[in-house]
Amino acid sequence: MKSFRDKRRDNRPRPAGTEQPRPRDAFAAGRPPPVERHESKYPDRQEQKPAPRVLARRDGPLPAERLPLILEVAPNADYALLDSGAGEKLEQYGPHRIVRPEGQAIWQRALPAKEWERADAIFTGDTDEEGIGRWRFPKTPLGETWPMKHDGIDYLGRFTSFRHVGVFPEQASHWDHMAGLIAAARRPVKVLNLFGYTGLASLVAARAGAEVTHVDASKKAIGWARENQEMAGLSDKPIRWIVEDAVKFAEREERRGSRYDIVLFDPPAYGRGPKGEVWQLFEDLPGLTDLCRSILTPKPLAVVLTAYSIRASFFAIHALMRDTFAGMGGTVESGELIIREKSAGRALSTSLFSRWVA
C-alpha cells in the first residue's frame, strides 16, 4: 500500500481546531537506495482489503501496568521547542529557527514578537490550486535540506510541502529506551521498525548493535532513510530497507517464521492506498497488535506502539496492549510523549503511546 504515513494525517476527518495531521512527506529523493520491494504480481489490479484477522482473547494473567507515564524531551543542542502559543510553535532545528502551526498551543506566547521575527523559515499554511502548503524564508532563501544531529547521529532535515522536517523529536524517549534494552541484552537483537519513515529509530537501533528491518510503503521515505544512513556513517550496519505495506510485510513474516526481539509501530489514524486498501485505526489496530505479538522471538524485549491525532485516551491502547500480551508477563507502560518548552516550561503533548516491556 502506498504509505499510510505519506498522507495518513491529512486525509482523515478531524475535529475543528486540532493540529494538522502529520503526513509522511514527499521530497526529491537522492540516488536510488538498495532496497527490497514487495509489490503486487498484478500492479494494475485493484486490491481488495483482506479478511480481518480472526482474534480471540489471550489466556493468562495480564501484564503488570505502569500509567500514566509521561515521557519528556527537554531542549538540547540539537533541538529545542523555544516557545509556543496562539496556534504556532517556534523551534530550533540545528542551525535553523522554524515557525510551524500547532493547534494544541491554545495559550499565549511567552517570548516577545522580536524573537519570533528572527525565524529562518515559516510554514505559511498557504495553499494553491494543488492544496500544498509553502515555506517562507524571511531572511535568506534556504536549500531543501540541511545537516542535523540526534545524539551524535547525523541526518538530513528537509523543508517539505507538508510542513514537517523529517524527524519527530518527541520519539527520542523511545529511541533512548530501545538503545538501552539492546545494550543490556548482551546478545544479538533483531528490531522491526514498521512505518519506519526517515529512519532515525532504525539508525539508533543499529548503532546500539541490533540487526534492523525497516519497513515503509513510501519509496521516497526509504530513499531519505537510506541517505540518512550514509550521512550518519552507519552504512556498514545491518539495516534491511524494505518498500512495502507494513501489515502485509508483518503477515508474510508470520508465515515465514521470521521473529523479532523488538517491534516498533506507529500506524496512522486513517489511510488509503493506491489500490483501494483502507486502514481505519480503531478497526485495524487490534489485528496489527496481535500480529506484532505473533512475530516475537521466544525471549522478546519490547513492543512499542505510538498513536498520533486520535480521538481517544491512552487508556484505550493501554487496555489493548495488556489484553494482547496476556500470559507473557512483563509490564505495559502507557501515557503521552511531550516536549518541554524552553521559554516558559510548558509541556506540549504530541502523541499517545503504549509499550509492552518484558
Disulfide bonds with the S-S distance in Angstrom:
none
